[in-house]
Amino acid sequence: MDRYPPIAEHGLVGDLQCAALVSSQGVVDWFAAPRFDSPSIFAALLDHDRGGCFRPAAEHPDVVCKQLYLPDTAVLVTRFMSPDGVGEVLDFMPPDRGGAATGRHTLVRVVRAVRGSVGFTLRCRPRFDYGLAGHRVEAEGSRAAFHAPGVDAHLGATFPLEADGDDVRGTLRLKAGETGCAAFTVCEPGGEAPPAPTVGSAEEALAKVTKFWQKWLRQSRYRGRWPELVHRSVITLKLLTYAPTGALVAAATMGLPEQVGGERNWDYRFTRVRDGSLSVRAMLDLGFVEEATAFIHWLVDRVRKREGAGGEPLQIMYRVDGSPDLPEETLDHLEGYRGSAPVRLGNGAGDQLQLDIYGEAVYAVAQGREIGQQATYGGRHALAEVLDWLADNWDRPGEGIWETRGGRKDFTYSRVMSWAALDHGMRLAEDFRRPANMAKWRTARDAVFEQVMDRGWSEKEQAFVQHYDGDVLDASLLLMPRVGMLAPKDPMWLSTLDAMDRKLVSDSLVYRYDPAASPDGLRGSEGTFSLCTFLYVDALARAGRVAQARYTFEKMLTYANHVGLLAEDVGPSGEQLGNFPQAFTHLALIMAATTLDEALDAEQGRSR
């Protein structure tokens, strides 16, 4: 087997506080607990030798593996087909129903023989704290324990286990109809060991988890043309949401490259104001009010606490508990995915100035109107203070939406979203009859609009451009019609779409921008950005270019992996790149699908 499977060759399981990636060969090669942003326990995706993994190896050398989800659930099934028989490993993590943060998390692996006879060797190779911390192993009978600084892990099985150096291994052979299981539990040091699993307890847990996900998904009101991919996307967003706070992480992983062998390897296990804010609209479109409400409350708390870097009211990203502390360091002992180094822990972009986040934040809060969610008096007052601040501070250069490290510029998208913040803030104040400095906000809003029309437009390109000092195009501006700054069929906007099609679109896939034309302070290049392709679909559909939008959407769906998941980028050979799965990509898929469905319905003369 390849030391590093393709990024796309994975499924995701989780318990709404942490998550694991399982390769199409059944290998758990990424798992961090007790939170998404905790130190890793299995990280073979970042270093095959040092990272650690949990591998079921089929005894027969000619095994063929297939993978799927149990329908409408987050239960992942890896099938092993050999001349001797067919076996399955079902991976899942029981979600905590209480909603409070907990230090105990369990990954359950149910092993079945469905035809013939199958044999497996399970090897559990944890490597704590990104492979930096040693551990002590105890194994007796069908139970084992790993003791590392700050954390314990327990492995229980329905078959014998034995220590093998720093690892634990066990073998089992099953005939058709027989079942075994193993459960890996992470807990606080000295915590009580979980009871030994039995086939009955594992099957009962599987039934409960299956029921949980299928019941949750029944809330969906999506009745469009792409139910399987839309529902897989919303399950993925749920898996990437930290239930105790409602915060959505950008991705489950860290350090996976945007270019194999390059340096664009970031830690995405944090909550970006931008991603989470846009997820509110996606969740509401599908009917998931509880998740949208939880994030709005988390966001309003950030507004009230005003803990942004450099004295700003908001920071572009936070930890899932709301902490703004995200120091960036490199893990030089890790090889990186296929040699993609450095592997970065934390994210220094948290200190950047990106004024667009105020637009996305107010846009998210504004969505609360339709679900009856109003900020408390303290929250409304804090939001008004932020808008007062923005009215005085919108005309400043920043690093922009793509977190560039090539110096601050007057990014057009930052101005567009500053306009959106002020415009939606005024509407909120009017709708709820709340005190607000309307004259100040209106003056600032109109000044932003005039500046964007004057300085953000390129006569050369006949398009709105990335920043005021050049003619480079930028796909972030695809959101201009959605936030209401321009009508979707305005001639200036249609001209911008044409320019993007010439400069940023490659076989229906969309680049964020051209780093060669607008240096971003980093070496190397990147693939097309999947978020931008879905935003392109959304903009095309709104502009009345419905046939082009549908073809682009259908082509983009061919890049989803075997279980419907998408990373951040698509590389030159169609491979998925970047952290995985990417929340921004999946929420944009939902947005594009719902907009395209509406456009197709209107075109066909019917409505839902």
BELURQUI-V205663 format. One record per helix or strand of 3 or more residues. SS is the DSSP state (2 for helix, 1 for strand). FROM is the first residue (numbers start at 1). TO is the last residue. If there is no record, write none. Layout:
BEGIN
ss;from;to
SS;FROM;TO
SS;FROM;TO
END
This chain:
BEGIN
ss;from;to
1;10;14
1;19;23
1;28;32
1;40;42
1;53;58
1;64;69
1;76;82
1;85;92
1;105;125
2;128;131
1;135;140
1;143;148
1;151;157
1;162;164
1;167;175
1;179;187
2;199;217
2;227;239
2;273;286
2;289;305
2;309;311
2;337;339
2;348;351
2;356;371
2;377;393
2;412;431
2;438;455
2;475;483
2;491;503
2;530;542
2;546;557
2;583;603
END
